[in-house]
């Protein structure tokens, strides 16, 4: 895929986010996730899938690091590129600590999203990200751990013949492996960066 074409497409898709970012001259009120969320989501604080380089990825190996977890797919026309483009803004706001923040993108379309495709896709966003895949059964087990959802929808509007309706939350997993915050599409990049710092995203 031509990179200039891809980035132009992303800019068109992400105009609403860009407009929001331009208004981020003041901090908004603190954001909050559901009460008891840390206990309800993945109480084992671990899962295992294969990464974009074919290696096993264990969440528990990333204790001491902030992880931003997202479920999506590379052919997603809106939610995924919009979220990842916004994360690029968050990473810039985080400054020198950004390399200590890992974004984990778990595909819900393992049939099409090969490891190499995941790797190529995530490189466009210039964030510290890793793509994960597995069998449908393995992925569904992780989806269940985080009480996420997705549904395959047949459609004539996509060249693929189908799309997915899926959870659009971004899960903030703290240094202890606990899911301590849920980001939503309407959250501003500046607020997100502040919360990541507050949760332990420091040097």
C-alpha positions in Angstrom: 0.0 0.0 0.0 1.3 3.4 -0.9 2.2 5.2 2.3 1.1 8.7 1.1 -2.2 7.3 0.0 -2.7 5.5 3.3 -1.9 8.6 5.4 -4.1 10.8 3.2 -7.0 8.3 3.8 -6.3 8.3 7.5 -6.4 12.1 7.6 -9.8 12.1 5.9 -11.1 9.5 8.3 -9.7 11.2 11.4 -10.9 14.8 10.8 -13.2 14.7 13.9 -10.2 13.7 16.2 -8.0 16.4 14.7 -10.7 19.0 15.4 -10.9 17.8 19.0 -7.1 17.9 19.5 -6.9 21.5 18.4 -9.2 22.4 21.4 -6.9 20.7 23.9 -5.5 23.9 25.5 -7.1 23.0 28.9 -7.4 19.9 31.0 -10.8 18.5 31.3 -12.3 16.8 34.4 -10.8 13.5 35.5 -12.0 10.5 33.5 -13.3 7.4 35.3 -13.9 3.8 34.5 -16.6 1.6 35.9 -16.4 0.8 39.6 -14.6 -2.5 40.3 -13.3 -2.7 36.8 -9.9 -3.8 37.8 -11.3 -6.9 39.5 -13.8 -7.7 36.8 -11.5 -7.6 33.8 -8.9 -10.3 33.4 -8.4 -11.1 37.2 -5.5 -13.4 36.3 -3.8 -10.4 34.8 -2.3 -12.6 32.0 -3.0 -14.0 28.6 -0.9 -15.5 25.8 -1.1 -14.9 22.0 1.4 -14.8 19.1 2.9 -11.4 18.2 3.6 -9.9 14.8 7.1 -11.5 14.7 5.7 -15.0 15.4 6.9 -15.0 19.0 4.7 -15.9 22.1 3.4 -12.8 23.9 2.6 -13.1 27.6 1.0 -10.1 29.3 2.7 -11.0 32.6 6.1 -10.4 31.0 5.2 -6.7 30.8 4.8 -6.1 34.5 6.2 -2.7 35.4 5.1 -1.2 32.1 1.9 0.6 31.0 0.0 -1.4 28.3 -2.8 0.1 26.2 -4.9 -2.7 24.8 -7.2 -2.5 21.8 -9.3 -5.0 19.9 -9.6 -4.3 16.1 -8.7 -5.4 12.6 -6.5 -3.9 9.9 -9.4 -3.5 7.4 -11.5 -1.5 9.8 -12.7 1.7 8.0 -13.2 4.0 11.0 -12.8 3.1 14.7 -9.4 1.4 14.5 -7.5 4.0 12.4 -9.1 6.8 14.3 -8.1 5.4 17.6 -4.5 4.6 16.5 -4.2 8.1 15.0 -5.3 9.6 18.2 -2.8 7.5 20.1 -0.1 8.9 17.9 -1.1 12.3 19.3 -1.1 10.9 22.9 2.4 9.5 22.4 3.7 12.9 21.2 2.2 14.5 24.4 3.9 11.9 26.6 7.3 13.1 25.4 10.4 11.1 26.5 8.3 8.5 28.4 6.4 7.4 25.3 8.8 4.5 24.6 7.9 3.0 27.9 4.2 2.8 26.9 3.2 -0.3 24.9 0.1 -0.4 22.7 -1.2 -3.9 22.1 -3.4 -4.4 19.1 -5.3 -7.7 19.1 -6.8 -8.6 15.8 -10.4 -10.0 15.7 -9.9 -11.0 12.1 -7.0 -13.6 12.3 -8.0 -15.1 8.9 -6.9 -12.0 7.0 -4.6 -10.2 9.5 -1.4 -12.2 9.1 1.5 -11.3 11.5 3.3 -9.4 8.7 0.1 -7.5 7.8 -0.4 -6.5 11.4 3.2 -5.3 11.6 3.0 -3.2 8.4 -0.3 -1.7 9.5 0.9 -0.6 12.9 4.1 1.0 11.5 2.0 3.7 9.8 1.0 5.2 13.1 4.5 5.7 14.5 3.6 4.5 18.0 5.2 1.8 20.2 2.8 -0.9 19.2 2.7 -4.6 18.7 0.1 -6.7 16.9 -1.2 -9.9 18.3 -3.0 -12.8 16.7 -3.9 -16.5 17.3 -6.7 -18.9 16.6 -10.2 -17.7 16.8 -10.6 -19.7 20.0 -7.5 -18.1 21.5 -8.6 -14.6 20.6 -12.1 -15.1 21.8 -10.8 -16.2 25.2 -8.9 -12.9 25.5 -12.0 -11.0 24.3 -14.0 -12.7 27.1 -11.4 -11.8 29.7 -11.9 -8.1 29.0 -15.7 -8.4 28.5 -15.3 -7.0 25.0 -17.5 -7.9 22.1 -17.3 -8.2 18.3 -19.6 -9.4 15.6 -18.9 -10.2 11.9 -21.4 -8.4 9.7 -21.9 -9.4 6.0 -22.0 -6.3 3.8 -21.9 -5.2 0.2 -20.3 -1.9 1.1 -16.9 -3.5 1.7 -14.7 -5.1 -0.9 -14.0 -7.8 1.7 -17.7 -8.7 1.8 -17.8 -8.2 5.6 -17.0 -5.9 8.4 -16.9 -6.1 12.2 -18.9 -4.3 14.9 -16.6 -4.3 17.9 -15.8 -2.8 21.2 -14.1 0.6 20.8 -12.7 0.9 24.3 -9.0 1.3 24.9 -7.9 -0.6 28.0 -5.2 0.9 30.2 -3.4 -1.9 32.0 -1.1 -0.6 34.8 2.3 -1.8 35.9 0.8 -4.5 38.1 -1.2 -5.9 35.1 -4.5 -4.6 36.4 -7.0 -2.9 34.0 -7.3 0.4 35.8 -9.0 2.6 33.2 -11.1 2.5 30.1 -10.7 5.2 27.4 -13.6 6.0 25.2 -13.7 7.5 21.7 -14.7 10.9 23.0 -11.8 11.2 25.4 -9.3 13.9 24.5 -5.6 13.1 23.8 -4.4 15.6 26.5 -6.6 13.9 29.2 -5.4 10.5 28.1 -1.8 11.5 28.3 -2.3 12.9 31.8 -4.1 9.7 33.0 -1.3 7.5 31.6 1.3 9.6 33.5 -0.8 9.4 36.7 -1.1 5.6 36.4 2.6 5.2 36.4 3.8 6.0 32.8 7.0 7.8 34.0 10.7 7.4 33.3 
